[in-house]
Amino acid sequence: MAYTAPRTTTRPSSRRHPLVATAMVLPLAALLVVVFGGWEAVATHASSVGVMLGR
């Protein structure tokens, strides 16, 4: 069998800072407000996801 070089890609072992995660989610949240037509619908979906994730 031919020799293949080991993979050199590394992933950061640390987790994202909460503010970075929030900044990534805000555009999606704004889009959901526009698409679903209101803050109540977005809040309901976010609450359901939070319950599903156990938070």
C-alpha positions in Angstrom: 0.0 0.0 0.0 1.3 3.5 -0.8 2.5 5.8 1.9 0.2 8.8 2.5 1.1 11.9 4.5 -0.7 12.5 7.7 -3.4 15.1 7.8 -2.2 18.4 9.0 -5.5 20.2 9.5 -6.1 21.2 13.1 -9.2 22.4 14.7 -9.2 24.8 17.6 -9.9 22.9 20.8 -11.5 25.9 22.5 -15.1 26.8 22.3 -16.5 30.1 20.9 -17.0 33.0 23.1 -20.7 33.6 23.8 -20.6 37.1 22.2 -19.2 35.6 19.0 -21.9 33.0 18.9 -24.5 35.8 19.6 -23.1 37.9 16.7 -23.4 34.9 14.4 -27.0 34.2 15.3 -28.3 37.8 15.3 -28.6 38.0 11.4 -30.5 34.7 11.4 -32.8 35.9 14.1 -33.5 39.1 12.2 -34.3 37.1 9.1 -36.7 34.9 11.1 -38.5 38.0 12.4 -39.1 39.2 8.9 -40.0 35.8 7.4 -42.4 34.7 10.2 -43.9 38.1 10.7 -43.3 38.9 14.3 -41.3 38.7 17.4 -43.8 36.3 19.1 -43.3 33.6 16.6 -39.5 33.8 16.8 -39.7 33.8 20.7 -41.9 30.8 20.6 -39.6 28.9 18.3 -36.5 29.8 20.3 -38.3 28.7 23.5 -39.1 25.4 21.9 -35.6 24.8 20.8 -34.3 25.7 24.3 -36.6 23.2 25.8 -35.5 20.6 23.3 -31.9 21.2 24.1 -32.6 21.0 27.8 -31.9 24.6 28.8 
